[in-house]
Amino acid sequence: YITPDYYGLRDEEDGVLLELESGLAKEGQKKLKECRDGYDVEVKQQQQHDVVSSQNALYATDESDGDSDDTTALENGIEAHIAVPSQEVVAQVLLQKKKEALLSRFA
């Protein structure tokens, strides 16, 4: 016969597991706090670096080209990592899919 002990239903009656789990939970919380603090520091450093580099790029373009646009340095700093289709291309693709669906439905 299968008893409740087989499924571990009575494992917490003696209190040993609760003590072990509470100790491990405290260690896990400490590690999590350390990781979060480290991540926050890295994010702040990256933000400071980004601000300084964008300001340097802006000042460098202003000093080198007196006739250049002020927004060119900011526009060059923001680039897409993937190709983003225009709205016209998306509309054409959707229209083509609708046409294909209608043709397959009535064919």
N, C-alpha and C positions, 0 to 999 in steps of 0.2 A: 504494500500500500504506500501511496505517496502522502507524506505528512506536510503540514505547513512549514516545517523546518527545511524541507527540500527547496522550497521557493524563497527562503530567507526571511520569512515573515516574523520570526522571533529573534532575529539577530540583534536587535537593539534592547532587548530586555536586560542584559547584564551591564549595559552602559559603556562597554569598552569601545565600541565603534563610535559612539558619540564623542568620547574624549579624543580619539584619533582624528576624527573628521574635523573637530573644532580646531585642533592644532594645525592641521593642513589648510584649513580655511583661512586662518590668520596669516600663515606663510604666503598663501596665494594672494591675499589682499595686499600684503606688503609688496610683493613682486609687481602686482598690478599698479599700485601707486607709484613705484619706482619707474615703471615703463611709461606711465602717463606723464610723470614729471619730465622724464627724458625726452619724450615726444614733444611736450610743450616747449621745452628749451630749444629743440631743433627747429620747430615751426617758427618761433620768434626770431632765431638767427637767420633762417631762410627769408623771412619777411623783411628783416633789416637789410640783408644782402640784396634782395630784389629792389627795395626802395633806393638804396645807394647806387646800384648799377643802372637803374632807370634814370635817376637824376644825372649821373655821369654821362649817360648816353645823350640825354637831352641837352646838357651843357656842351658836350663835344660837338653836336650837330649845329648848335646855335653859334658857337665860336668859329667853326670851320666854314659854314655857309651862311652868309648874312642874308641871302635871298631865299633860303629854304623855308619850308613850312614848319611851324612849331609842332605839328601833330605827326610828322613823319617818323620821329624817333619812337613815339608811343605806338604808332601803327606797326612799325617794324618789330616791336617787342611782343606783339600779340599775333601769334600764328596758329593755325589749326594743325593738329597732328594728323588728321585724316582729311581726305577730300570731302567736302560737304557740297552736295548738289544744290543747284539753284531751285527756286520755286517753279520756274518754267519746266525744268527737267522732271521734277517730281510730278507736276501736273500731267506732262506727256506720258510718263510711265503709268500713272494711274488710269489715264484715258485708254492707253493701249491694253491694260489688264482688263478693264471693263469691256472693251470691244471683244477681246478674246473669250471672256466669259459668256457674253451674249452669243457669239458665233458658235461656241461649243454647246451651248444650251439649245439653240435652234437648228443646229446642223444634223 
